[in-house]
Amino acid sequence: MGATALSGGHVLALLFQNHKLESVKATLSFMYTLFSITLLTIFYINDKFTFDDAILGIYMMPGFLIGYLISPYFVKYFNKEYTKVAVLIMATIGALILIAKSIF
């Protein structure tokens, strides 16, 4: 999870803060997919990703799929300006947590 969190989402959120929400979602989804595949490959090569880890990932798939399938019904209720602020707040909090962890 820590390696995935470092995959650039915070920087992309800042770079795309003035873009359309659809563009931000598409870019973040693509980047996280690309980084996840790359990280899993690197972990596998270095014996840090096992069969048990794959099984645990499969256990999380139903929640992911349910969220993916129902999200289009909820997106119309989100204000684009509030969404922008929420993304920036999450990026800031994530960056501050990473800074704090590296200091302490």
C-alpha positions as CSV (number, residue, x, y, z in Angstrom):
1,M,0.0,0.0,0.0
2,G,2.8,2.4,0.8
3,A,4.4,1.8,-2.6
4,T,1.1,2.4,-4.4
5,A,0.6,5.6,-2.4
6,L,3.9,6.9,-3.6
7,S,2.9,6.4,-7.3
8,G,2.4,10.1,-8.0
9,G,-1.3,10.6,-7.3
10,H,-0.6,13.7,-5.2
11,V,1.4,15.4,-7.9
12,L,-1.1,14.5,-10.6
13,A,-3.9,15.9,-8.4
14,L,-2.1,19.2,-8.1
15,L,-1.3,19.3,-11.8
16,F,-4.8,18.5,-12.9
17,Q,-6.7,20.6,-10.4
18,N,-8.1,23.0,-13.1
19,H,-8.9,20.2,-15.6
20,K,-12.3,18.6,-16.1
21,L,-13.2,15.9,-13.5
22,E,-13.5,13.3,-16.2
23,S,-9.9,14.0,-17.3
24,V,-8.6,13.8,-13.7
25,K,-10.4,10.5,-13.1
26,A,-9.2,8.9,-16.4
27,T,-5.6,10.0,-15.8
28,L,-5.4,8.9,-12.2
29,S,-7.0,5.6,-13.1
30,F,-4.5,5.0,-15.8
31,M,-1.5,6.0,-13.7
32,Y,-2.6,3.8,-10.7
33,T,-3.2,0.8,-13.0
34,L,0.2,1.3,-14.7
35,F,2.0,1.8,-11.4
36,S,0.2,-1.2,-9.7
37,I,1.3,-3.5,-12.5
38,T,4.8,-2.2,-12.4
39,L,5.0,-2.5,-8.6
40,L,3.6,-6.0,-8.6
41,T,6.1,-7.1,-11.2
42,I,9.0,-5.6,-9.2
43,F,7.7,-7.1,-6.0
44,Y,7.4,-10.5,-7.7
45,I,10.9,-10.3,-9.1
46,N,12.2,-9.5,-5.6
47,D,10.2,-12.3,-3.9
48,K,8.0,-9.7,-2.1
49,F,4.7,-10.8,-3.8
50,T,3.5,-14.3,-3.0
51,F,0.5,-16.5,-3.9
52,D,-1.0,-15.6,-0.6
53,D,-0.8,-11.9,-1.5
54,A,-2.6,-12.6,-4.7
55,I,-5.4,-14.4,-2.8
56,L,-5.8,-11.5,-0.5
57,G,-6.1,-9.2,-3.5
58,I,-8.8,-11.4,-4.9
59,Y,-10.7,-11.1,-1.6
60,M,-10.8,-7.3,-2.1
61,M,-12.1,-7.5,-5.7
62,P,-15.9,-7.7,-4.8
63,G,-15.7,-4.3,-3.0
64,F,-13.7,-2.8,-5.9
65,L,-16.2,-4.1,-8.5
66,I,-19.3,-3.0,-6.5
67,G,-17.8,0.5,-6.1
68,Y,-16.9,0.6,-9.8
69,L,-20.5,-0.4,-10.8
70,I,-22.4,1.9,-8.5
71,S,-20.2,5.0,-8.8
72,P,-21.8,6.3,-12.0
73,Y,-25.1,6.6,-10.1
74,F,-23.5,8.8,-7.4
75,V,-21.2,11.1,-9.5
76,K,-24.1,13.3,-10.5
77,Y,-24.6,14.3,-6.8
78,F,-21.0,15.7,-6.5
79,N,-20.3,19.4,-7.0
80,K,-17.3,19.8,-9.2
81,E,-15.9,22.7,-7.1
82,Y,-16.2,20.7,-3.9
83,T,-14.7,17.7,-5.5
84,K,-11.7,19.8,-6.6
85,V,-11.2,21.0,-3.0
86,A,-11.6,17.5,-1.6
87,V,-8.9,16.1,-4.0
88,L,-6.5,18.9,-3.0
89,I,-7.2,18.4,0.7
90,M,-6.6,14.6,0.3
91,A,-3.4,15.3,-1.6
92,T,-2.2,17.7,1.1
93,I,-3.0,15.4,4.0
94,G,-1.3,12.5,2.2
95,A,1.8,14.6,1.6
96,L,1.9,15.8,5.2
97,I,1.6,12.2,6.5
98,L,4.4,11.1,4.2
99,I,6.6,14.0,5.4
100,A,5.8,13.2,9.1
101,K,6.6,9.5,8.6
102,S,9.9,10.4,7.0
103,I,10.8,12.7,9.9
104,F,9.8,10.5,12.8
